[in-house]
Amino acid sequence: KKGKTKRMENSKNELIKKEEENYITLIDQTGVENAIGKLVIKNSSLLPDNVATERIKNSAGFYISNREDLMKLDNNSKMQMLYGVLKEAMVGCEAGTDYDIIPFKGKPVIIRKKEGWFKVIDLIKPAEIVRFTNNVVFKGDDFNFNPVTEELKHIPKTTSDKYEDIEYAYAYIKFANGFEKTICMSKKDLDSIKKVSPSG
């Protein structure tokens, strides 16, 4: 039984790999638009009803195929780029207009522009957000965070404008429906993001 499950899993992985290879081949041969079109159609259930899939396909296709630096990326990075385009399409964002794709250390990094963020914000009704706050914790502050209950206590005791003095960063959001979320990041987390961020 285990052997059969393993074979089925291997078979499924092979199919996914083959499908991804087909997308990559399409990028190299018949153009980016066809590859994006196939991926978007296959995942159309993930896209909002008002998203113009043809427009998403055409704008991303034109944007990528005219960028020599993106066309030179390896197959794995090209696949990441396609999924990045799909992810942005899920919030109605278009390549070039709402976001840029920058090759960074051989990987495609999507940088969302102001217009793209406006589209994301439009999807969330402002009335639904009851409270949003974020802050940084400096060395010397009273601070405690429970990752299980998401209880956070912060009493600022230090002021600084130096990045080196930051120990944590956190954000809290509450919606009218009662949903709350607190996220806390250590200095190590912030450093790892800073390291891979094109803008630093």
Salt bridges, closest charged atoms under 4 A:
GLU19 OE2 - LYS42 NZ 3.20
ASP28 OD1 - LYS78 NZ 2.67
GLU54 OE2 - LYS57 NZ 3.13
GLU68 OE2 - LYS72 NZ 3.34
ASP69 OD2 - ARG67 NH2 2.89
GLU88 OE2 - ARG112 NH2 2.94
GLU94 OE2 - ARG55 NE 2.58
ASP98 OD2 - LYS119 NZ 2.86
ASP100 OD2 - LYS113 NZ 3.84
ASP141 OD2 - HIS154 NE2 2.92
ASP142 OD2 - LYS157 NZ 3.36
GLU150 OE2 - LYS181 NZ 2.81
